[in-house]
């Protein structure tokens, strides 16, 4: 009996990977799933390429991305050393007169950054140390779990 599974007649059926264990499924740790999701969110990255490189499906990567953005997956500390921020949008200055940066007491106002992390509003000075800001964000995320 002559059987052809994929219609090819060349005799090559493709790559077959045998996974051992009870179910034959791969188990990916939370850290590994978070790293793959973060890699897919890098500028210029394509989800299909990332999924192929890590031998997962696109829908898994999209699911992990959604969980990462919702805070259900957390990047390990060694991966998250370089903080990932949203793109900065700078608007043009208005053409009219600009308000004075001084308060009534004569002190110059320092710039402040305000962000919401897991429902917690964080207000910091604009000259905050990057490492300190990263530790603060991690502490808020850890406390909100």
Secondary structure, DSSP 8 states (H G I E B T S, - for coil): ----SSS--SS---------SSS------HHHHHHHHHHHTSTT--HHHHHHHTT--HHHHHHHHHHHHHTSS---TTTTTS------------SS----SB-TTS-B---EEEEEETTEEEEEETT--HHHHHHHHHHHHHHT-
